[in-house]
Amino acid sequence: MLPASGSRLPADPSPDSLELAQRAVLRPIEDVAAEAGLRPGEIEPYGRAAAKVDLGVLDRLADGPDGRVVVVTGITPTSLGEGKTTTSIGLVQGLQRVGARAMLCLREPSVGPVFGSKGGGTGGGHAQVVPMEDINLHFTGDFHAVASAHNLLAAALDASLHHGNPLGIEPRTVTWPRALDLNDRALRHIMVGLGGRAHGVPRETGFVITAASEVMAILAMTSGVQDLRARLGRIVVGEAAGGEPVTAEDLRVAGAMAVLLRHAIRPNLVQTIEGRPALLHSGPFGNIASGNSSVLATRVGRKVADVVVTEAGFGSDLGFEKFCHLVAPAGGLEPSAAVIVATVRALRMHGGLDEVAACAGPDPSALERGVANLAGHIDNVHAFGVPAVVAVNRVEGDADAELGLLAEAARDLGAEEVAVCDGFARGGAGAEDLAKALLAALERPASFAPLNPAGMPIRDQIERIATRLYGAGGVEFAPAAERSLAVLAARGLDRLPVCMAKSHLSLSHDPALKGRPTGFTLPVRDVVASVGAGFVVALCGDQMLMPGLGRTPAFTRMDVDSEGRVVGLS
C-alpha cells in the first residue's frame, strides 16, 4: 500500500497535465485492486493499468456495511471551467491522506468532446485519473459496445421494414436514430434507404452522439445483467399503424444487444495519479440524460470504501438533481453530502463580466454580484435535505483576498462547510482542507428526501423542479408536449420520473441568463419516453443530441511524436 503522503511523480517546475500523466509511475492494477479490497478473481485486467470489476463482488459483500455517498456538483458552468473533475479527484486523494478509506466514481469520457472543444475528462495537473490517454481514447471499449448495441437495434428496425414490415411499423413514427461517438453536425438529420428497393425503405432519421443514446442511459441505470436485458427489451423505437408502441423485444434483438454489452456492464478500475483506486463507468450526458456514473459503480464503491465521491454532470440543477431523482432510487442510494465547486473567475462571469475581463484580475464587485449563482446551488442542495460543502477551487493567479471573500460569502449563504482546494497544483496535499471539511459535514445529520416523491404526475414533477430549483415563475407546455403527455397517460407511463433536458449554461433554459434568474417561464417543447432507461425526458429549449465541431477543434493540436507518444491531448 502507498504511504498516505507524497506524490509518485518526479519533481518538475511546470509540466502540463499530459506530461504529468505520462511520467507518472503507475502501480500494477492488481495492487490497486488489492488496496480497494477486491480479490484477484474479482478483476479482469485490461493491460497493466486498468481492469474490469466482476459484479460478484456485490454478492460477496452484500451483508457488509455501506459507505456514505458524496455527490460533487458545481455552480452553473462557464467557458472558463470550474474544475469539478479535478476537484473530485483531488478530494479523494486528500481523503486518503487524512486517513479516510475513499473511492472515486466518475463517468467515462466521450471521444467526441475530447476531440471537440471540451477536451478530456480525466482531471488535470496533480489531480488526474490515469492512464490518461487510454481513458480519454477508447479505454476498455464500453462506448464502442454501447454504439454497437444501439446501431444493431437501428439495423434490425430497418431490416424489418425492408422484409415486409411484419410488425406494421409506420415509418414516420420511427424515433430510433443511429449513434456515433464523434461530434458531427452533418449527421443530425439524414435520409436512409436511398438507391432503390434493394437498399431499404427511404425515411428520415439521424445520429446522436453515443453518450446521448438511451442504451448508455440504460447502462448507467441498470442494477445487473437481467435488469439490463429487460430494460433493453423495453426500448420503444416507433409505433405500429394503430399507435401501439414497437419495442426492441418485438424486433427480437434485445438479447443480442445484451450480448454486446456483457463486458461493458462491469465497472472499470483505474487509479489516480497518486496511485489511489478509482472506478470509471458509463458516460451519459448531464443536460439530456442522467449525467452520473453508473449505479453499479457507486454500489461497488459503497461496499469497498467508507466514503464514495461521485461527480454529477454540470450544476446542481442538472446532475445533482438527477442523482437525487433518478440514480438514487434506481440504486437504493442516498447522498450524505454534496460538494459544490466554485471559482472566483467563474463567479465574476456570473457577475456580468466577459471571459477576458473575468481573468484580468480582482473585481470584488463582480464577484459579489456573481455569488447569487452560488446561492442558488446551495439552496438546491438544501432542498433535498443534504449538507452543502463549498469547494473554492483555486486557479493560478487568484488573489487570497478574493478567495477569502468567496469563502466568507459561501458561509453566509448557508454552506455547512467551506474550504479552498488546490488539488490541481498540489494533488492530495492541496485538497486536505477540503477533505477535512467534508468529513466534518458528514458528521452532521442528513435528511435526504427527493423533491418529487415517486408516483407524482409528470406535469407536476416538471413544475416543481422548474419553480423550486430553477427559479421559474411557471411552465409553458407546447402543443406537442401536451399531445405527448396525453399519449403517455394512455400508455400508463404518466408517472415515470422526469429527466430534464435543458441548457447547462444557466439555471434557466436560456444560456444567456447568467447569475440567478427568476420569474421566467420555462418552455417545454416535448416530453419523450425513454422506457428502457425508466424515465421520460422533458425537452426544454433546443437541446442538441449530436454536437458539432468548432472552427478550431481540440484535435488540431493532437499528434504523435517520433517515439509514438501522444502530444496535445488535454
C-alpha positions as CSV (number, residue, x, y, z in Angstrom):
1,M,0.0,0.0,0.0
2,L,1.2,3.5,-0.8
3,P,2.1,5.9,2.1
4,A,-0.6,8.4,2.9
5,S,1.6,11.3,1.8
6,G,3.6,12.2,-1.2
7,S,3.0,12.1,-4.9
8,R,4.5,9.3,-7.1
9,L,5.6,12.0,-9.6
10,P,9.1,13.2,-10.3
11,A,9.8,16.8,-9.4
12,D,9.1,19.3,-12.3
13,P,8.7,23.0,-12.2
14,S,5.9,23.4,-14.7
15,P,4.8,20.3,-16.6
16,D,1.4,20.3,-18.3
17,S,-1.3,17.7,-17.4
18,L,-0.4,15.3,-20.2
19,E,3.3,15.3,-19.3
20,L,2.4,14.7,-15.6
21,A,0.2,11.8,-16.6
22,Q,2.8,10.3,-19.0
23,R,5.5,10.5,-16.4
24,A,3.5,9.1,-13.5
25,V,4.7,5.8,-12.2
26,L,1.6,3.6,-12.3
27,R,1.0,0.8,-9.8
28,P,0.1,-2.6,-11.2
29,I,-3.7,-2.7,-11.4
30,E,-3.6,-5.9,-9.2
31,D,-2.1,-3.9,-6.4
32,V,-4.6,-1.1,-6.8
33,A,-7.4,-3.7,-6.7
34,A,-6.0,-5.2,-3.5
35,E,-5.9,-1.8,-1.9
36,A,-9.6,-1.4,-2.8
37,G,-10.4,-4.7,-1.1
38,L,-11.0,-6.6,-4.4
39,R,-9.8,-10.2,-4.7
40,P,-7.8,-11.4,-7.6
41,G,-10.7,-13.3,-9.1
42,E,-12.9,-10.2,-9.0
43,I,-11.0,-8.3,-11.6
44,E,-10.1,-8.9,-15.2
45,P,-7.0,-6.8,-16.2
46,Y,-7.2,-4.7,-19.4
47,G,-3.5,-4.2,-19.9
48,R,-1.3,-3.2,-16.9
49,A,-3.2,-0.2,-15.6
50,A,-7.0,-0.9,-15.9
51,A,-9.3,-3.8,-15.1
52,K,-13.0,-4.7,-15.3
53,V,-14.6,-5.5,-11.9
54,D,-16.7,-8.6,-11.6
55,L,-20.2,-7.9,-10.3
56,G,-19.9,-10.9,-8.0
57,V,-18.2,-8.6,-5.5
58,L,-21.6,-7.2,-4.7
59,D,-22.8,-10.7,-3.7
60,R,-19.7,-11.4,-1.6
61,L,-20.1,-8.1,0.3
62,A,-23.9,-8.0,0.4
63,D,-24.1,-8.2,4.1
64,G,-21.3,-5.8,4.8
65,P,-21.7,-2.1,5.6
66,D,-22.3,0.6,3.0
67,G,-20.1,3.6,2.7
68,R,-21.6,7.1,2.5
69,V,-22.1,8.8,-0.9
70,V,-20.9,12.3,-1.6
71,V,-22.0,14.0,-4.8
72,V,-19.7,16.6,-6.3
73,T,-21.7,19.2,-8.2
74,G,-20.9,22.9,-9.1
75,I,-22.1,26.3,-9.9
76,T,-23.5,27.0,-13.3
77,P,-20.7,26.2,-15.8
78,T,-18.9,28.9,-17.7
79,S,-16.4,28.9,-20.6
80,L,-13.6,29.2,-18.0
81,G,-14.3,25.8,-16.5
82,E,-14.8,25.3,-12.8
83,G,-12.8,22.1,-12.3
84,K,-15.4,19.6,-10.9
85,T,-13.5,16.6,-12.1
86,T,-10.1,17.9,-10.9
87,T,-11.7,18.7,-7.5
88,S,-13.3,15.3,-7.2
89,I,-10.0,13.5,-7.9
90,G,-8.1,15.8,-5.6
91,L,-10.7,15.3,-2.9
92,V,-10.4,11.5,-2.9
93,Q,-6.6,11.9,-2.7
94,G,-7.0,14.3,0.1
95,L,-9.4,12.0,2.0
96,Q,-6.8,9.2,1.7
97,R,-4.1,11.4,3.1
98,V,-6.2,12.2,6.2
99,G,-6.9,8.5,6.8
100,A,-10.3,8.0,5.2
101,R,-11.0,5.0,3.0
102,A,-12.4,6.7,-0.1
103,M,-13.4,5.6,-3.6
104,L,-13.8,7.8,-6.6
105,C,-16.6,7.2,-9.2
106,L,-16.5,9.1,-12.5
107,R,-18.2,8.8,-15.8
108,E,-16.1,7.7,-18.8
109,P,-15.1,10.5,-21.3
110,S,-16.7,10.6,-24.7
111,V,-14.3,10.8,-27.6
112,G,-16.5,13.4,-29.3
113,P,-15.9,16.2,-26.8
114,V,-12.2,15.1,-26.3
115,F,-11.6,15.9,-30.0
116,G,-14.1,18.8,-30.0
117,S,-14.0,21.8,-27.7
118,K,-14.3,20.3,-24.2
119,G,-11.1,18.3,-24.1
120,G,-10.5,15.2,-21.9
121,G,-12.4,14.1,-18.9
122,T,-9.7,12.8,-16.6
123,G,-8.9,15.9,-14.4
124,G,-5.7,17.9,-14.6
125,G,-2.4,18.7,-13.0
126,H,-1.8,16.6,-9.9
127,A,-5.4,15.6,-9.7
128,Q,-5.9,13.1,-12.6
129,V,-7.0,9.6,-13.2
130,V,-4.5,7.5,-15.3
131,P,-3.6,6.2,-17.8
132,M,-4.9,9.5,-19.1
133,E,-4.5,8.8,-22.9
134,D,-6.2,5.4,-22.7
135,I,-9.1,6.6,-20.6
136,N,-9.8,9.5,-23.0
137,L,-9.3,7.5,-26.1
138,H,-11.4,4.3,-26.4
139,F,-10.5,3.0,-22.8
140,T,-11.9,-0.5,-22.4
141,G,-14.3,-0.3,-25.3
142,D,-17.5,0.4,-23.3
143,F,-18.5,3.3,-25.7
144,H,-18.0,1.0,-28.7
145,A,-20.2,-1.6,-27.1
146,V,-22.9,0.9,-26.5
147,A,-22.8,2.3,-30.0
148,S,-22.8,-1.2,-31.5
149,A,-25.8,-2.3,-29.5
150,H,-27.6,0.9,-30.4
151,N,-26.8,0.5,-34.1
152,L,-27.8,-3.1,-34.1
153,L,-31.2,-2.1,-33.0
154,A,-31.4,0.5,-35.8
155,A,-30.3,-2.1,-38.3
156,A,-32.8,-4.6,-37.1
157,L,-35.6,-2.0,-37.4
158,D,-34.7,-1.1,-41.0
159,A,-34.3,-4.8,-41.8
160,S,-37.8,-5.4,-40.5
161,L,-39.2,-2.5,-42.6
162,H,-37.4,-3.9,-45.7
163,H,-38.6,-7.5,-45.2
164,G,-42.3,-6.9,-45.5
165,N,-42.7,-4.9,-42.3
166,P,-44.3,-7.8,-40.3
167,L,-44.8,-5.6,-37.2
168,G,-46.7,-3.0,-39.2
169,I,-44.4,-0.2,-38.2
170,E,-45.4,3.2,-39.5
171,P,-42.0,4.6,-40.9
172,R,-43.0,8.2,-40.0
173,T,-43.2,7.3,-36.3
174,V,-39.8,5.8,-36.0
175,T,-37.8,7.6,-33.3
176,W,-34.7,5.4,-33.0
177,P,-31.7,7.1,-34.6
178,R,-28.1,5.8,-35.1
179,A,-25.2,6.6,-32.7
180,L,-21.6,7.6,-33.2
181,D,-19.0,8.7,-30.6
182,L,-17.8,11.8,-32.5
183,N,-19.1,15.3,-33.0
184,D,-20.6,15.6,-36.5
185,R,-23.4,18.1,-37.1
186,A,-23.8,16.9,-40.7
187,L,-25.4,13.6,-39.3
188,R,-28.1,15.3,-37.1
189,H,-30.7,14.9,-39.9
190,I,-30.2,12.4,-42.7
191,M,-32.0,10.2,-45.2
192,V,-31.6,6.5,-45.4
193,G,-32.8,3.8,-47.7
194,L,-32.0,5.7,-50.9
195,G,-30.8,4.0,-54.1
196,G,-33.8,1.7,-54.9
197,R,-35.8,-1.1,-53.5
198,A,-32.7,-3.3,-52.7
199,H,-31.3,-0.7,-50.3
200,G,-34.2,-0.4,-47.8
201,V,-37.2,1.9,-47.1
202,P,-36.5,5.6,-47.6
203,R,-37.0,7.6,-44.4
204,E,-35.7,10.5,-42.4
205,T,-33.5,9.8,-39.4
206,G,-30.3,11.0,-37.9
207,F,-27.4,10.3,-35.5
208,V,-26.9,11.0,-31.8
209,I,-23.6,11.0,-30.0
210,T,-23.1,7.8,-28.1
211,A,-23.3,9.5,-24.7
212,A,-26.8,10.6,-25.6
213,S,-28.0,7.1,-26.5
214,E,-30.8,5.5,-24.4
215,V,-28.5,2.4,-24.3
216,M,-26.0,4.5,-22.5
217,A,-28.6,5.7,-20.1
218,I,-29.7,2.1,-19.5
219,L,-26.1,1.1,-18.8
220,A,-25.8,3.8,-16.2
221,M,-29.1,3.0,-14.5
222,T,-29.1,-0.8,-14.6
223,S,-28.7,-3.0,-11.5
224,G,-27.4,-6.1,-13.1
225,V,-27.4,-8.4,-16.2
226,Q,-31.0,-9.5,-16.0
227,D,-32.2,-5.9,-15.4
228,L,-30.1,-4.8,-18.3
229,R,-31.7,-7.4,-20.6
230,A,-35.2,-6.4,-19.5
231,R,-34.5,-2.7,-20.0
232,L,-33.2,-3.2,-23.5
233,G,-36.3,-5.1,-24.4
234,R,-38.5,-2.2,-23.3
235,I,-36.8,0.4,-25.6
236,V,-39.5,1.9,-27.9
237,V,-38.4,2.5,-31.5
238,G,-41.7,3.6,-33.1
239,E,-45.3,2.8,-33.5
240,A,-47.4,0.4,-35.4
241,A,-50.2,1.8,-37.7
242,G,-52.7,1.6,-34.8
243,G,-50.5,3.6,-32.5
244,E,-49.2,0.7,-30.5
245,P,-45.5,1.0,-29.4
246,V,-42.9,-1.2,-31.1
247,T,-40.1,-2.3,-28.9
248,A,-36.6,-3.9,-29.2
249,E,-38.3,-7.0,-27.8
250,D,-40.8,-7.0,-30.6
251,L,-37.9,-6.9,-33.1
252,R,-36.2,-9.9,-31.3
253,V,-32.9,-8.0,-31.0
254,A,-32.7,-7.2,-27.2
255,G,-30.9,-10.4,-26.4
256,A,-28.2,-9.8,-28.9
257,M,-27.8,-6.2,-27.6
258,A,-27.3,-7.6,-24.2
259,V,-24.6,-9.9,-25.6
260,L,-22.8,-6.9,-27.0
261,L,-22.9,-5.2,-23.5
262,R,-21.9,-8.2,-21.4
263,H,-18.5,-6.8,-20.6
264,A,-19.5,-3.1,-20.7
265,I,-21.8,-3.7,-17.8
266,R,-18.8,-4.2,-15.4
267,P,-17.3,-1.1,-13.9
268,N,-13.7,-0.1,-14.8
269,L,-11.0,0.1,-12.2
270,V,-8.1,2.6,-12.7
271,Q,-6.0,4.8,-10.3
272,T,-5.5,8.4,-9.6
273,I,-2.1,10.0,-10.3
274,E,-1.2,9.3,-6.7
275,G,-2.0,5.6,-7.1
276,R,-5.4,5.6,-5.4
277,P,-8.2,3.3,-6.7
278,A,-10.9,4.9,-8.9
279,L,-14.0,3.5,-10.7
280,L,-14.9,4.9,-14.1
281,H,-18.1,3.6,-15.7
282,S,-20.8,4.8,-18.3
283,G,-20.9,8.2,-19.7
284,P,-24.4,9.7,-20.1
285,F,-24.7,13.4,-20.8
286,G,-25.7,15.6,-17.9
287,N,-28.0,18.0,-19.8
288,I,-30.1,15.4,-21.6
289,A,-29.6,12.1,-19.6
290,S,-28.8,11.1,-16.0
291,G,-25.4,12.7,-16.1
292,N,-23.8,10.4,-13.5
293,S,-21.5,7.5,-13.2
294,S,-23.3,4.1,-13.2
295,V,-25.4,2.8,-10.3
296,L,-23.3,-0.4,-10.4
297,A,-20.0,1.5,-9.9
298,T,-21.4,3.5,-7.0
299,R,-22.8,0.3,-5.4
300,V,-19.4,-1.4,-5.7
301,G,-17.7,1.7,-4.3
302,R,-20.0,1.8,-1.3
303,K,-19.1,-1.8,-0.5
304,V,-15.3,-1.3,-0.5
305,A,-14.9,2.2,0.9
306,D,-16.2,4.3,3.7
307,V,-16.7,7.4,1.5
308,V,-17.7,7.3,-2.2
309,V,-17.1,10.5,-4.1
310,T,-19.1,10.7,-7.3
311,E,-19.2,13.6,-9.7
312,A,-22.5,14.7,-11.3
313,G,-22.7,16.5,-14.6
314,F,-22.9,20.3,-14.7
315,G,-24.5,22.2,-11.9
316,S,-26.9,21.2,-9.1
317,D,-29.9,22.0,-11.4
318,L,-28.9,19.1,-13.6
319,G,-26.5,16.4,-12.5
320,F,-27.2,16.6,-8.8
321,E,-31.0,16.9,-9.2
322,K,-30.8,13.8,-11.5
323,F,-28.8,11.9,-9.0
324,C,-31.4,12.5,-6.4
325,H,-34.5,11.8,-8.6
326,L,-33.2,9.1,-11.0
327,V,-29.9,7.5,-9.8
328,A,-30.6,7.3,-6.1
329,P,-34.0,5.5,-6.4
330,A,-32.6,3.1,-9.1
331,G,-29.6,2.1,-6.9
332,G,-31.1,2.3,-3.4
333,L,-28.7,5.2,-2.7
334,E,-28.8,8.3,-0.5
335,P,-26.4,11.2,-0.7
336,S,-24.9,12.1,2.7
337,A,-23.4,15.4,1.5
338,A,-22.8,17.4,-1.7
339,V,-19.7,19.4,-2.7
340,I,-20.4,22.5,-4.7
341,V,-17.3,23.6,-6.8
342,A,-16.9,27.3,-7.5
343,T,-14.1,29.5,-8.7
344,V,-13.6,33.2,-8.3
345,R,-13.3,33.7,-12.1
346,A,-16.5,31.9,-13.0
347,L,-18.5,33.8,-10.5
348,R,-17.1,37.1,-11.9
349,M,-18.6,36.0,-15.2
350,H,-21.9,35.4,-13.4
351,G,-21.5,38.9,-12.1
352,G,-21.6,40.3,-15.6
353,L,-18.0,40.2,-16.9
354,D,-16.9,38.6,-20.1
355,E,-14.3,35.9,-20.2
356,V,-11.4,38.4,-20.8
357,A,-12.4,40.7,-18.0
358,A,-13.1,37.9,-15.6
359,C,-9.5,36.8,-16.0
360,A,-8.0,40.2,-15.8
361,G,-7.6,40.5,-12.1
362,P,-9.5,41.1,-8.9
363,D,-13.0,42.6,-9.1
364,P,-14.8,42.2,-5.8
365,S,-18.0,43.9,-7.0
366,A,-18.4,41.5,-9.9
367,L,-17.7,38.6,-7.5
368,E,-20.3,39.9,-5.1
369,R,-22.9,40.0,-7.9
370,G,-22.0,36.6,-9.2
371,V,-22.3,34.9,-5.8
372,A,-26.0,34.9,-6.4
373,N,-25.5,31.9,-8.6
374,L,-23.7,30.1,-5.9
375,A,-26.6,30.9,-3.6
376,G,-29.0,29.2,-6.0
377,H,-26.9,26.0,-6.0
378,I,-26.6,25.9,-2.2
379,D,-30.4,26.3,-1.9
380,N,-30.8,23.5,-4.4
381,V,-28.7,21.1,-2.4
382,H,-30.6,22.0,0.8
383,A,-33.9,21.4,-1.0
384,F,-33.0,17.7,-0.8
385,G,-32.1,17.8,2.8
386,V,-28.4,17.3,2.1
387,P,-25.5,19.3,3.8
388,A,-23.6,21.6,1.3
389,V,-19.8,21.9,1.3
390,V,-18.4,24.6,-0.9
391,A,-15.1,23.9,-2.6
392,V,-13.4,27.1,-3.6
393,N,-11.2,25.8,-6.4
394,R,-8.0,27.8,-6.5
395,V,-6.9,28.8,-10.0
396,E,-3.4,30.1,-10.8
397,G,-3.4,33.9,-10.3
398,D,-6.2,34.0,-7.8
399,A,-5.8,36.6,-5.1
400,D,-6.0,35.4,-1.5
401,A,-8.3,38.3,-0.6
402,E,-10.9,37.3,-3.1
403,L,-10.7,33.6,-2.2
404,G,-11.4,34.7,1.3
405,L,-14.3,36.9,0.2
406,L,-15.9,33.9,-1.6
407,A,-15.4,31.6,1.3
408,E,-17.0,34.1,3.7
409,A,-19.9,34.6,1.3
410,A,-20.5,30.9,1.0
411,R,-20.7,30.6,4.8
412,D,-23.1,33.5,4.9
413,L,-25.3,31.8,2.3
414,G,-25.7,28.7,4.5
415,A,-23.0,26.3,3.4
416,E,-22.3,23.9,6.2
417,E,-18.6,23.8,5.4
418,V,-16.2,25.8,3.1
419,A,-12.6,25.1,2.1
420,V,-10.2,26.3,-0.6
421,C,-9.0,23.4,-2.7
422,D,-5.6,23.4,-4.6
423,G,-5.7,19.9,-6.0
424,F,-4.6,20.9,-9.5
425,A,-1.3,22.3,-8.3
426,R,-0.7,20.2,-5.2
427,G,-2.7,17.0,-5.6
428,G,-4.0,15.4,-2.4
429,A,-1.9,17.7,-0.2
430,G,-3.8,20.7,-1.7
431,A,-7.1,19.0,-1.0
432,E,-6.6,18.1,2.6
433,D,-8.6,21.1,3.9
434,L,-11.5,20.2,1.7
435,A,-11.3,16.5,2.8
436,K,-11.5,17.6,6.5
437,A,-14.4,20.0,5.7
438,L,-16.2,17.1,4.0
439,L,-15.6,14.7,6.9
440,A,-17.0,17.4,9.3
441,A,-20.1,17.8,7.1
442,L,-20.6,14.0,7.2
443,E,-20.8,14.2,10.9
444,R,-23.9,16.5,10.6
445,P,-27.3,14.9,10.3
446,A,-28.7,14.5,6.8
447,S,-32.4,14.0,6.0
448,F,-32.3,13.3,2.3
449,A,-35.7,13.2,0.5
450,P,-36.4,13.7,-3.2
451,L,-38.2,16.9,-4.1
452,N,-40.5,14.8,-6.2
453,P,-41.9,11.7,-4.5
454,A,-42.3,8.5,-6.5
455,G,-45.5,8.4,-8.5
456,M,-46.0,12.1,-8.9
457,P,-47.6,13.0,-12.3
458,I,-45.1,14.2,-14.9
459,R,-46.6,17.6,-15.2
460,D,-46.3,18.2,-11.5
461,Q,-42.7,16.9,-11.4
462,I,-41.7,19.4,-14.1
463,E,-43.4,22.3,-12.5
464,R,-41.9,21.6,-9.1
465,I,-38.3,21.3,-10.5
466,A,-38.8,24.4,-12.6
467,T,-40.1,26.6,-9.8
468,R,-38.2,25.2,-6.8
469,L,-34.7,24.5,-8.4
470,Y,-34.5,26.7,-11.5
471,G,-36.3,29.8,-10.2
472,A,-39.0,29.8,-12.9
473,G,-42.3,31.6,-12.3
474,G,-44.2,28.9,-14.3
475,V,-44.0,26.3,-17.1
476,E,-45.5,26.5,-20.6
477,F,-46.2,23.2,-22.3
478,A,-46.1,23.4,-26.1
479,P,-48.9,21.7,-28.1
480,A,-46.5,18.8,-28.9
481,A,-45.7,18.4,-25.2
482,E,-49.5,18.3,-24.4
483,R,-50.1,15.6,-27.0
484,S,-47.2,13.6,-25.7
485,L,-48.4,13.8,-22.1
486,A,-51.8,12.5,-23.3
487,V,-50.2,9.6,-25.1
488,L,-48.1,8.8,-22.0
489,A,-51.2,8.8,-19.9
490,A,-52.9,6.4,-22.2
491,R,-50.0,4.0,-22.0
492,G,-49.8,4.2,-18.2
493,L,-46.4,6.0,-18.3
494,D,-47.6,9.3,-16.9
495,R,-46.0,8.8,-13.5
496,L,-42.4,7.8,-14.6
497,P,-39.7,10.0,-13.1
498,V,-38.7,13.0,-15.2
499,C,-35.2,13.7,-16.7
500,M,-35.0,17.4,-17.6
501,A,-33.2,18.3,-20.8
502,K,-32.1,22.0,-20.8
503,S,-29.2,24.3,-21.1
504,H,-26.4,23.7,-18.7
505,L,-25.2,27.3,-19.1
506,S,-27.9,28.8,-16.9
507,L,-30.2,27.9,-14.0
508,S,-32.9,28.7,-16.6
509,H,-33.5,27.2,-20.1
510,D,-31.8,30.3,-21.7
511,P,-28.0,30.2,-21.8
512,A,-27.8,34.0,-21.9
513,L,-29.4,34.3,-18.4
514,K,-26.4,34.3,-16.0
515,G,-26.4,34.6,-12.3
516,R,-29.6,33.6,-10.6
517,P,-32.6,34.5,-12.9
518,T,-36.1,34.3,-11.5
519,G,-39.7,34.7,-12.7
520,F,-39.1,33.4,-16.2
521,T,-41.4,30.9,-17.9
522,L,-39.8,27.5,-18.6
523,P,-40.9,26.3,-22.1
524,V,-41.4,22.5,-22.5
525,R,-41.5,21.7,-26.2
526,D,-42.0,18.0,-25.9
527,V,-41.9,15.1,-23.5
528,V,-40.3,11.8,-24.8
529,A,-40.4,8.5,-23.1
530,S,-37.1,6.5,-22.5
531,V,-38.9,3.5,-21.3
532,G,-35.8,1.3,-21.1
533,A,-34.0,3.8,-19.0
534,G,-37.0,4.2,-16.9
535,F,-37.8,7.9,-17.2
536,V,-39.3,10.5,-19.5
537,V,-37.3,13.3,-21.0
538,A,-38.7,16.8,-20.8
539,L,-37.2,18.8,-23.7
540,C,-36.8,22.5,-22.6
541,G,-35.4,24.6,-25.4
542,D,-33.3,23.2,-28.3
543,Q,-31.0,20.6,-26.9
544,M,-28.6,19.1,-29.4
545,L,-28.1,15.3,-29.2
546,M,-25.2,15.4,-31.7
547,P,-22.7,18.2,-31.1
548,G,-20.8,19.9,-33.9
549,L,-17.1,20.8,-34.2
550,G,-15.9,24.4,-33.8
551,R,-13.7,26.3,-36.1
552,T,-10.5,25.1,-34.3
553,P,-11.3,21.8,-32.6
554,A,-9.0,20.2,-30.0
555,F,-7.9,17.6,-32.5
556,T,-5.9,20.2,-34.4
557,R,-3.4,20.2,-31.5
558,M,-3.1,16.4,-31.2
559,D,-0.4,14.3,-32.8
560,V,2.1,11.5,-32.1
561,D,5.8,12.3,-31.7
562,S,8.7,10.4,-33.2
563,E,8.5,7.8,-30.4
564,G,4.8,7.3,-30.9
565,R,3.7,9.2,-27.8
566,V,0.5,11.3,-27.8
567,V,1.0,15.0,-27.7
568,G,-1.5,17.8,-27.5
569,L,-4.2,15.9,-25.6
570,S,-5.8,17.9,-22.8
